Amino acid sequence: MSGGHFGYKQYELQYVADTLIGDIARCKVKTSWREAYDEQVIERMEDGLKAILEAAVYMNRIDWLLSGDDGEDTFLRRLREDLKEAGCE
């Protein structure tokens, strides 16, 4: 199995990001017990989501590099691909 240098903690960041996606969607909707958050607040939450996704991608790619599963060229290529796929570029 690849990686492991960081004890697979990058997957915890991915879990936080996945959870936050749903949280943000719920924050946009007014319910009987809560007002929807202001658009500025939601925008900052979305900025945070992007930062968490970016951190998870970097952590995963660096993990594979330091574990010897990726070389320098592969690291750079996969980093670009993963950042693009995550919507961070």
C-alpha positions in Angstrom: 0.0 0.0 0.0 1.3 3.5 -0.9 2.0 6.3 1.5 1.8 6.1 5.2 4.5 8.6 6.1 1.9 10.8 7.9 -0.1 7.9 9.2 -2.8 8.4 6.6 -4.0 11.6 8.3 -4.6 13.2 5.0 -7.8 11.1 4.8 -9.1 12.8 7.9 -8.7 16.2 6.1 -10.6 14.7 3.2 -13.3 13.6 5.5 -13.6 17.1 7.0 -13.8 18.6 3.5 -16.5 16.1 2.5 -18.5 16.9 5.6 -18.1 20.6 5.2 -19.5 20.5 1.7 -22.8 19.3 3.2 -22.6 21.7 6.0 -22.2 24.7 3.7 -25.2 23.6 1.6 -27.3 23.4 4.8 -26.0 26.9 5.9 -27.5 28.4 2.8 -31.0 27.3 3.7 -33.3 29.0 6.2 -35.1 26.5 8.4 -37.8 27.0 11.0 -35.2 26.9 13.8 -32.3 28.8 12.2 -31.7 31.7 9.8 -29.5 31.0 6.9 -25.9 32.4 7.3 -25.0 35.6 5.6 -23.4 35.3 2.1 -20.1 36.7 3.4 -19.9 34.0 6.0 -20.7 31.3 3.5 -18.0 32.7 1.1 -15.4 32.5 3.9 -16.5 28.9 4.7 -16.1 28.1 1.0 -12.6 29.6 1.1 -11.8 27.4 4.1 -13.1 24.4 2.3 -10.8 25.1 -0.6 -7.9 25.5 1.8 -8.7 22.1 3.4 -9.0 20.4 0.1 -5.7 21.9 -1.1 -4.0 20.8 2.2 -5.3 17.3 1.8 -4.0 17.1 -1.8 -0.6 18.4 -0.8 -0.4 16.1 2.3 -1.3 13.1 0.2 1.2 13.8 -2.6 4.0 14.6 -0.2 3.2 11.5 1.8 3.7 9.4 -1.4 6.9 11.2 -2.3 8.4 10.8 1.2 7.3 7.1 1.3 9.2 6.5 -2.0 6.0 5.7 -3.9 6.5 8.7 -6.2 9.6 10.3 -7.7 10.1 14.0 -8.2 8.6 14.1 -11.7 5.6 11.9 -10.7 5.1 14.0 -7.6 4.9 17.2 -9.6 2.6 15.8 -12.3 0.2 14.1 -9.8 0.2 17.2 -7.6 -1.0 19.4 -10.6 -3.6 16.8 -11.6 -5.0 16.3 -8.1 -5.2 20.0 -7.4 -7.1 20.5 -10.6 -9.4 17.7 -9.8 -10.1 19.1 -6.3 -10.9 22.5 -7.8 -7.9 24.2 -6.2 -6.4 25.6 -9.5 
